[in-house]
């Protein structure tokens, strides 16, 4: 069974930036980063839909005292 790679928030945001700010196509950016273009497309969609809250991580959020 193939293990799933995990990508950091910074990696995802940099990948998205290649398309949204630097003019690369999804295919070009994905190819240069050795990732699947459909995954990059999903990251872009998630980042636009979440109003900056995409890729927050899996850690526990601190509870206020």
HELIX and SHEET records of a PDB file:
HELIX    1   1 UNK A    9  UNK A   20  1                                  12    
HELIX    2   2 UNK A   26  UNK A   33  1                                   8    
HELIX    3   3 UNK A   37  UNK A   49  1                                  13    
END                                                                             
